[in-house]
C-alpha cells in the first residue's frame, strides 16, 4: 500500500519540495483518520460499560478536535446517568472540555508562540509548519484561556503554601538554577500584555555538542510582579528542599526581574548571580 501511494506521488511531483509536502499532508490525513476511528471505538466501549451500569444512550454526535497533525473527527455518545444527568462519556474519559476545539498541545504551542510574536504571526507560523489553520482572533482567545487556567492553578498553589503549617519534603539538590524575564505578548497594534516568565532547572547535560537542560520547570503569568514572585516561591517550595542548596540566578535586568528580586522566593539561600 505505501509503495502504491509513493508511485502516485512520484508521477505528479514537480520537485523534491513538492514531494515532501505531498507526503507530509498524506501522513497528516492518515494519522487524523486513524485516530478518529480509535476515538470512536473507545467511545463505543465506554458506552457498553456504562449501559451495564444502568446508564442510557440519548444520542450520538460528531466532534472534531484540531491536533497539530490535522483535524480529528469522531463519534461521541451523549448518555444519561442513573439520575438522568447528561454526559459525553468519551469526552469526560479523555479530558476534552465541552466546547473544546483544539488539542492541549495546540493550545500550549499557540500560547508559547504568542509570547514571541503577534497573534497574526502566530497563526501564520502554525499554518506554515503544522496542519493547524487558525485565525488571529482565535489565537487571542486561546492565550487568554491558557493564561487564566495557569493563573488559577498558580493561585491555588500560593494559597496552599500560605495556609500549610508544613510542606512535604521536596527533592534535595546541591545547586538549583533559576532564570526570569518579562516578555510582551502582542495582540493588535494597540494592545499587548506583559508576561512574567521564570524557569527553574537542576543543571544541564551534554550529548556531543548538544546541551539539554535537566528537569526544567516553567512558570508563566500575567499577574503583578509581587504575585509572580509569590508563585515562584510556592513553585520552588512544592518541588524542592532548598535548605542546603545554592541558587544560581540570571535575569534580563528588567525592573521586575532584577537579581535582588530572587531574594523574595529563595530567602537568600546561597544566591549566586
Steps between C-alpha positions, in 0.01 A plus 500: 500500500768763591692409183187559290446849643866593457475408135197728471692787657800445275279512192385855572775675695688793352792499746615360833332781695168411339558130580575567866195723539272241338634222726465720806134577429434135417645401839290763675186368330579137588581576865187714542274236346647216708480695825139592428416132455679412826311771690168372363578142603601610850173692527307186406684296761428755773132510398467123541659518845271783608190324365586203721500746793150622417583805286292574187598622153345834402666562164825478303668809359806590298785701652820635349818587689789675324832332575840613372482230232145572388132517587382178669129426458327230703164389638428555868194397697282707729378281787279548802620369835268333753377841617445615143794742485655530150859395431711472187676196642799491267569873543501462878721191480765665281471849651349711219315812611141558389579745220863404445612518138880479530720238665689596818830493308365741237382736775837488676692562175269790413566659840876447470518645149284797595758596765753549220295665225161649409179301482499528120858376477420215739214389274725522194784298656262226615345473157845486340645229725200296615154401381345765726296769325401765750398866499687766696180562700498134607868527594406781738217296652730202560770718657247649743352158586840335556616797706185495712532126568868534592428799723234306690733203551778731619263684735394174662865400544582832671196471729602146595850623593361786709255277685721195554675455833761295316558358154593151395876488457601576145794371298838588649748662261843650550452766232182638348500735201232767460448751219231764457399765252202690371367480145218679324224305327387707203132483414422786264700812423349676804464214748761287668562350844813421697564140592734425789697186424726286718675170447647283775732211415758272660785546254572382150628194315729474199431260215783562257468870417136514605404645836174406672362653819445251781150484652377842376189644664333813364282767662319752276243751620354843425442590866684779683870476582435428870249225416745355246777464758254340745420245231871431442543454877203261523618310195851452638369402844273234351776338297826545692659497843724805488648516851845387380477604135684777319282700262663622177289777344484696176258761368451752221567786741148645476364690798271210597758224448822650637739270682392628843145389421613137532541557875120507533428137404832348609562689825873543434566125470863543388396706197765537231435735206 
